[in-house]
Amino acid sequence: MNTTVEPFLLSTAETRVGERLGTSDWVFIDQTQVNVFGEVTRWRTPGHCEPEHGKTTPYGGTIIHGFHAVALLSHFYRDAGLWPQDGSYPLNYGLDKVRILQPVVIGDGVRLRSHITLLEASAKGNGEYLLKNAHEIEAEGIAGSIVYAEYLTYWYLKAQEA
């Protein structure tokens, strides 16, 4: 669900700094996915993975792992159609500021999406760029952002086609 009118390119990224580039489509997360995330990360705690226990907490139900929402950043970026058309071989370069702002109760499932803004575009030579994007993740039915994260990706220029 890219809201960008013009194509996003590495070659012009520096002129787009400060621009909200797009919004991803919604992603549905349910208790099964939260449980799998808990198993994979070895953080299968009652507050996340045991609905009966979750009912006894101040939240009234189990909550999504904050890192689960953060782990969706690459998906949100690609889903919003923001992979630079002249870029290839992106590398996860890490995260700067990350804040888990609100708990999200899973209940019968929850939908998340991200609003993405380009914060920095740094030329690294040879057509390579380091991009920093702000992700403001929202959950349907919850006012305000649930996660704020600054996500860095290192990009290479696409090889010229013959």
N, C-alpha and C positions, 0 to 999 in steps of 0.2 A: 504494500500500500504506500508506495513512494509518493510523497507530496512534492518532490522536486520537479520543476518544470523543465529545466535544462539538464542534460546528462551530467552526471558527476564524474569528473576526470581528475587524475592526479595532476596533470599539467596546468589545471586552473584552480586547484584546491585552495591555494593561498588567497585567492580572491573571494572565497566562500566562507572564510573564518567568521564565526559569529552567527552564521545562518542556521536556522532549523532546517535540516535536510530532509527529514521524513519521519514517518511513523510506521511502525511494523503493524502487521495484522495481529489479531488476538491469538494467544496460545492458551489452550485449555490444560489445566493441571488438576489432577485428582489425587485421592489418597494413595492409590496404587503407585503412582509416579513418585510421590513423596516418600513412600516406603522404600522403593527401589533406590532413590537418591540416598536415603539413610543407610541402606546396605552398602552401596558402592563407596560412600565416604566414611563408613564405619561410625556414623553418628545417628544410629537408630534409637533415638531417645523417646520416652513416652509422650512428651509434649508435641512431638512431630508425628509419631508413628502409631500411637495407640488411642484411637478415637474415644474409648470409654474413659481413659485417663484424661484426655483433653477436655472432656465435659466438666471436670473438677477444677480446671485452671481458671484464672481470671479472664481468659479469652473465650471460654465456653466451647472450645473444640481444638482439634489439632491445628498447628500452623505450619505453613511452608517454611523450609529452611531458607534463611536469608541468602546463603550461598547458592541455593537452587535457582533463585531468581537471577543472581549475578551470573551463574553459569550459562544463562540464556543469551548473554550479550552478543556473542557471535551470530547466533541464530537471528536475533532481532535485526542486527545490522544488515545481514544478507537478505532477510525477508523484506526489509524496507526498500530493497533495490539499490543499496548504496555502495555496492562494490564498484570501485572506479572502472569505467569501461576500458581505460588504457592501463589498468593495473593487473598484476597476477601474483601468484605465490605469496599471499598475505601471511604474516607471522603474528601470533599473539605476542605483543611486546610488554604486556602487563597492565596494571591498573594504577591510577593515581588515587584521588579521593574516592572513597566508597563509603556510603552510609546506608544502613538498613533503617528506614525511617518509621515504618509501621509494621506490626504483625499482620499477617493475612491468614484468616481462618479458612481451612480447606472446605469443610462442610461437604456439600455434594459436588464440589469442584469449583474452581475459580479460573477466571480468564485474566491473563496479563498481556500487556503490550508496552512498547517503549517509544518515547518521543526522543529523537536523536538530533543533536546540534553539534556542528563542527567547531571545536575550540581552538585547535592548532593544526597547522600543516607545515611541517619542517622538511625542506629539501635536504637530502643527505648525499647528493652527488649521483652521477650515473642514472638519473631519472628515478632514483629511489626516494621514498617519502615516509616520514613517520607522521601518522595522523592520530590526533586525540579527539575523541567524540564524547560528549556528555550524553548519558542515557538517563532519562527520567522514566522509570517504570511505574506504571499504574496498574491497579487491580480494579476490575469492574465492580462498581458499587461502593468503592472506598474513595472518599474525598482526598485529593492530594496524591503526591508520589509516595510509593512504598519503598523504592530504592533510588538512590542517586549514585551513579558510577561514572568515572572518567576512564574510558577504555582506549588503550593505545594499540595500534596495528602498524606494522612495518610492511611497506609495499614495494614491489619491483615493477618496473615498466614491462608491459607486454612486449614480447619479441615482435619485431616488424614482420608482417606477413608478406611473402614473396608474390 
